[in-house]
Amino acid sequence: MPASRPRPARGRDAAPAFQRNALAPGILGAVAAFVGPALLGQGIHVVVLFAMAILALIVAVFASRAGQWWWIPFLAAIAVAWNPLYPFPMEGPWWIGAHVVAGFLFLTIGVLVKERVEE
C-alpha cells in the first residue's frame, strides 16, 4: 500500500491564509486617539501627538505592503495633523471630534488591512 500524504489540518489548528499586521498598531493608535481629548492642554499631550503620528505611519507601511494603498491618504492626514514638531493650533469641539474620528479610522484600518501569508 503506497504511503499517503498527510492532509493539512482544518479548523482551529490550521494556519490562516492571511495576517493582520496593522491590527496591533491600529488598536494602540485608537487608544491614543481616544485618550487624547482628556489630556488636551496638558504637557503630556505631546506624547499622544507623537504616538498617533508614528502609529499612523506604521499602519500606512502595513497598508502599502498589503496592497491596500487607498488607506494611505487617511493615515498621512493623521500623521500630519497630529505632528508634534509643527502642531496645528486646533482646539475645542472640532479637535475632540477629530480625535474620535481618527480613533475609529485606526480601528477600521487595523481590522481591514490583511496581508496574504505565503506558504
C-alpha positions in Angstrom: 0.0 0.0 0.0 1.5 3.4 -1.0 2.2 5.9 1.7 -0.3 8.7 1.5 0.5 12.3 2.2 -0.8 13.8 5.4 -3.7 16.1 4.9 -3.4 19.7 6.0 -5.2 20.3 9.3 -8.5 22.1 9.1 -10.3 24.0 11.8 -8.6 25.6 14.8 -5.1 24.2 14.1 -4.9 25.4 10.5 -2.8 28.5 9.8 -4.7 31.4 8.5 -4.2 32.4 4.8 -3.7 36.0 5.9 -2.4 38.0 8.8 -3.5 41.4 10.2 -0.2 43.1 10.8 -1.8 46.5 11.2 -4.2 45.4 13.9 -1.9 46.0 16.9 -0.6 49.4 15.9 -4.2 50.3 14.9 -5.5 49.4 18.4 -2.7 51.4 20.0 -3.4 54.4 17.8 -7.1 54.2 18.7 -6.3 54.1 22.4 -4.1 57.2 22.0 -6.8 58.9 20.0 -9.5 58.2 22.5 -7.3 59.2 25.5 -6.1 62.4 23.7 -9.0 64.7 24.4 -8.7 64.0 28.1 -5.1 65.2 28.0 -5.6 68.4 25.9 -3.9 71.4 27.3 -1.5 69.3 29.5 2.2 68.8 28.8 1.7 65.0 28.5 -0.5 65.6 25.4 2.7 65.8 23.3 3.1 62.0 23.9 -0.3 61.5 22.3 0.8 63.6 19.4 4.0 61.5 18.9 2.1 58.2 19.4 -0.6 59.0 16.9 1.8 60.3 14.2 4.2 57.4 14.5 1.5 54.8 14.7 -0.3 56.3 11.6 3.0 55.9 9.6 3.5 52.3 10.8 -0.1 51.4 9.8 0.5 53.1 6.5 3.5 50.9 5.8 1.5 47.8 6.6 -1.3 49.0 4.3 1.1 49.6 1.5 2.7 46.2 2.0 -0.8 44.6 1.8 -1.5 46.5 -1.4 -4.4 48.5 0.2 -3.0 51.9 -0.8 -6.4 53.7 -0.5 -5.9 53.9 3.3 -2.6 55.8 3.0 -4.1 59.3 2.4 -6.2 59.0 5.6 -3.2 57.8 7.6 -1.0 60.6 6.1 -3.6 63.1 7.2 -3.5 61.8 10.7 0.4 61.9 10.7 0.4 65.5 9.5 -2.5 66.7 11.7 -1.0 65.2 14.9 2.6 66.1 14.0 4.2 67.1 17.3 7.1 69.1 15.7 4.8 71.6 13.9 1.4 71.2 15.6 -1.8 72.7 14.2 -3.3 75.3 16.6 -6.6 73.3 16.9 -8.7 73.2 20.0 -12.3 72.9 21.1 -15.0 70.5 19.9 -13.6 70.2 16.4 -10.3 68.9 17.7 -12.0 66.5 20.1 -14.2 65.2 17.2 -11.1 64.8 15.1 -9.6 62.6 17.8 -12.7 60.4 17.8 -12.7 60.1 14.0 -9.0 59.3 14.0 -9.6 56.6 16.6 -12.3 54.9 14.6 -10.1 55.2 11.5 -7.3 53.4 13.3 -9.6 50.6 14.4 -11.2 50.3 10.9 -8.0 50.2 9.1 -6.3 47.9 11.6 -9.1 45.4 11.1 -9.5 45.6 7.3 -5.8 45.6 6.3 -4.9 42.0 5.6 -1.7 40.6 4.1 -1.6 37.2 2.4 0.7 34.7 4.1 3.0 32.9 1.6 3.4 29.2 2.3 
